[in-house]
Amino acid sequence: MNSSMMTMWTASDITPETKQSEQLSGTDQLDAYRVLLFNDEEHSFDEVIEQIIKAVRCSRSKAERHTWEVHTRGRSIVFAGAMAECLSVSSILEEIALKTEIQTI
């Protein structure tokens, strides 16, 4: 993917004004965003698995697959959806200081 065509955000980059602008323009309703979770050396597998389950509301086996992908590849797309949903997922993951990024698809 051409990096000049990709837009990246972190949850802390989104202001209330940006969120309101997204909602008014209708782009918030598009499933055109994804949440990437990045590897770190600070969290145990179980901590990451539990936080993914909390954020994405998925099965343990799916959270384990994401965690393994983060560990082996350095990142995993843990969620795709509307911007508001991505912000929520990212915020929950970041509650325990996991590193995330929201990108356009």
C-alpha positions in Angstrom: 0.0 0.0 0.0 1.3 3.4 -0.9 2.1 5.2 2.4 1.2 8.6 0.9 -2.3 7.3 0.4 -2.7 6.0 4.0 -3.9 8.2 6.8 -3.0 7.2 10.4 -4.4 8.3 13.7 -4.0 7.3 17.3 -6.9 7.6 19.7 -5.3 10.6 21.3 -5.2 12.4 17.9 -9.0 12.5 17.7 -10.6 15.6 19.2 -14.3 16.0 19.9 -14.4 18.4 16.9 -12.9 15.8 14.6 -15.3 13.2 15.8 -18.3 15.5 15.3 -17.0 16.4 11.8 -16.8 12.7 10.9 -20.3 12.2 12.1 -21.7 15.2 10.2 -20.0 14.3 7.0 -21.2 10.7 7.2 -17.7 9.2 6.9 -18.1 7.8 10.5 -20.6 5.4 9.1 -18.3 3.8 6.6 -16.4 0.6 7.5 -13.3 2.3 6.1 -11.1 2.2 9.2 -9.0 -0.4 11.0 -7.3 -0.7 14.4 -3.7 -2.0 14.4 -2.2 -3.4 17.6 1.6 -3.3 17.8 4.0 -5.6 19.7 5.7 -4.5 22.8 7.9 -6.2 25.4 6.0 -5.0 28.4 2.8 -7.1 28.4 2.2 -10.8 28.9 0.3 -12.8 26.4 -2.5 -13.2 28.9 -2.8 -9.4 29.4 -3.0 -8.8 25.7 -5.5 -11.6 25.1 -7.8 -10.4 27.9 -7.6 -6.8 26.6 -8.4 -7.8 23.0 -11.4 -9.8 24.3 -12.6 -6.7 26.2 -12.0 -4.3 23.3 -13.3 -6.4 20.4 -15.7 -8.7 22.2 -14.3 -11.8 20.4 -13.7 -15.3 21.4 -10.5 -16.3 23.4 -9.2 -18.3 20.4 -9.5 -15.3 18.1 -7.8 -13.0 20.7 -5.0 -15.6 21.0 -4.6 -15.6 17.2 -4.3 -11.8 17.2 -1.8 -11.9 20.1 0.3 -14.5 18.3 0.3 -12.4 15.1 1.3 -9.3 17.1 4.2 -11.3 18.7 5.4 -12.9 15.4 4.7 -10.1 12.9 4.9 -7.1 15.1 1.3 -6.0 14.5 -2.2 -7.3 13.9 -5.4 -5.8 12.5 -7.7 -6.5 15.5 -10.7 -4.6 14.3 -12.2 -2.9 11.2 -15.3 -0.7 11.2 -16.6 2.8 11.5 -14.4 5.4 13.0 -16.4 5.7 16.2 -16.1 1.9 16.8 -12.4 2.0 16.0 -11.9 4.8 18.5 -13.7 2.8 21.2 -11.6 -0.3 20.5 -8.4 1.6 20.4 -9.2 3.4 23.7 -9.9 0.1 25.5 -6.6 -1.4 24.2 -4.7 1.7 25.3 -6.2 1.4 28.9 -3.3 -0.8 29.7 -0.8 1.1 27.5 -0.9 -1.1 24.5 0.2 0.7 21.3 -2.5 1.1 18.6 -3.0 3.0 15.5 -6.2 3.7 13.4 -5.7 3.7 9.7 -8.0 4.2 6.7 -8.5 1.1 4.6 
